[in-house]
Amino acid sequence: MAYDEGVAERLRELFADHSGVTEKKIFGGMAFMYRGHMLVGIIGESLMARVGPDEYAAALSRTFVREMDFTGKPMKGYVYVSPAGYASDEDLQSWVDRCLDYNKSLSAK
């Protein structure tokens, strides 16, 4: 499955000042990794956001968000955000910030 290169470029711009963020092709899409853990990614036009288990229910309650069920089962702590949910730069930044907050709570790999 291809991913939206325009969204990838928007994410690259947001991560320009974050050392340690790397890109990895994964799940037929693109993932951005930080400290060895997946942070956010793109599958098709959907944003994959790793918000963590504590923020999972709150994230799912937001408009344009659904369970990340790539494997056929929901992956707790991960959500898909449809394009309308990250259309503005502010919305995309908000998702990135949520994911960075969770990622920083994890031990570096």
Order of alpha helices (4+ residues) and beta strands (2+ residues): alpha-beta-beta-beta-beta-alpha-beta-beta-alpha
